[in-house]
Amino acid sequence: MSIERHDAGPLMSKAVVHGNTVYLAGLTADKTRGKSVTEQTGEILSMIDGYLAKCGTDKSKLLKANIWLTDIGTWAEMNKVWTTWVSPGNTPARATVEAKLAAPGVTVEIMVEAGK
C-alpha cells in the first residue's frame, strides 16, 4: 500500500495518506498567532479543511481529534468555534488537554485523522 506525503519537511509532514486513512500533523495558527483562542481555532480548522481537501476527504469523515490548549480555562471558547465547524452527526472521537506548546503565542494545537 502506498504512502502519500504532503508538505513534507525535515521534521514532519503536514499530512500523510496511507490507504484510506488521512493523518494530519498537529496544526497551529500562523496568521493569528498571539491572538485569541477563538481566532487561532478558526484559522487551524480552516487549515484542516484545506489539508483534508488536498488529501481527497473532508471533515464529515473525521475519525479522531486531539486538541491541546495552553489554558484549559479556554475550553469553552475553543468549543464555540469547534461546534460551528464540525459536521453534525459526524463528530470524531476527541481528547482535549492542557499542555505547554512549542512556540510563543500559540495557544491551540489540533491534530486529526480522517477516512477517505
C-alpha positions in Angstrom: 0.0 0.0 0.0 1.4 3.4 -1.0 2.1 6.3 1.3 1.5 9.9 0.1 3.0 12.8 2.0 2.0 16.5 1.8 4.2 19.4 2.8 6.9 17.1 3.9 9.7 18.8 5.9 12.8 17.7 7.7 10.9 17.1 11.0 7.4 16.1 9.8 4.8 16.0 7.0 1.7 18.2 7.5 -0.4 15.3 6.1 0.1 11.6 5.3 -2.2 9.4 3.4 -2.0 5.6 3.9 -4.7 3.6 2.3 -8.0 5.2 3.1 -6.8 7.0 6.2 -5.5 10.6 6.3 -3.3 11.7 9.2 -2.7 15.4 9.8 0.1 16.7 12.0 -0.6 18.9 15.0 -1.5 22.2 13.3 -1.1 25.6 14.9 -2.0 29.1 13.8 0.3 31.2 11.7 -1.6 34.4 10.9 -3.4 34.6 14.3 -0.5 33.5 16.5 -0.6 35.6 19.7 -4.3 36.4 19.2 -7.4 34.9 20.9 -8.2 31.1 21.2 -11.2 31.8 19.0 -9.2 33.3 16.2 -6.5 30.6 16.4 -9.0 27.8 16.5 -10.8 29.2 13.4 -7.5 29.5 11.5 -6.5 26.0 12.4 -9.9 24.5 11.4 -9.6 26.3 8.1 -6.2 24.7 7.6 -7.6 21.3 8.4 -10.3 21.8 5.8 -7.6 22.6 3.2 -5.4 19.6 4.0 -8.3 17.3 4.1 -9.5 18.5 0.7 -5.9 18.2 -0.7 -6.0 14.6 0.5 -9.4 13.8 -1.0 -11.6 13.9 2.0 -13.5 16.3 4.3 -14.5 16.9 7.9 -17.5 14.7 7.6 -15.0 11.8 7.6 -13.2 12.7 10.8 -12.3 9.7 12.9 -10.2 11.2 15.7 -9.2 14.7 17.0 -6.6 15.6 19.6 -6.7 19.2 20.9 -4.1 20.9 23.1 -4.8 24.2 24.9 -2.2 26.2 26.9 -5.0 27.1 29.3 -7.9 24.6 29.8 -9.9 27.6 31.0 -10.3 28.4 27.3 -12.0 25.1 26.6 -15.5 26.7 26.2 -14.1 29.4 23.9 -12.4 26.8 21.7 -15.6 24.7 21.7 -17.7 27.6 20.4 -15.7 27.6 17.2 -15.4 23.8 17.0 -19.1 23.1 17.3 -20.0 25.5 14.5 -17.3 23.9 12.3 -17.6 20.1 13.0 -20.0 18.2 10.7 -23.2 17.5 12.7 -23.7 13.8 13.3 -20.1 13.1 12.2 -18.2 14.1 15.3 -14.9 12.3 15.8 -13.6 10.6 18.9 -11.8 13.5 20.7 -9.5 14.4 23.5 -8.7 17.9 24.8 -5.9 18.5 27.2 -3.9 21.4 28.7 -0.2 21.5 27.7 2.7 23.7 27.1 3.0 24.2 23.3 6.2 24.6 21.3 6.0 28.2 20.1 5.3 31.5 21.9 1.9 32.9 21.2 0.5 29.5 20.3 -2.5 28.7 22.5 -4.2 25.9 20.5 -2.9 22.9 18.5 -5.2 20.4 16.7 -4.4 17.1 15.2 -6.9 14.9 13.3 -7.3 11.6 11.5 -9.9 11.1 8.8 -11.1 8.4 6.5 -11.4 8.9 2.7 
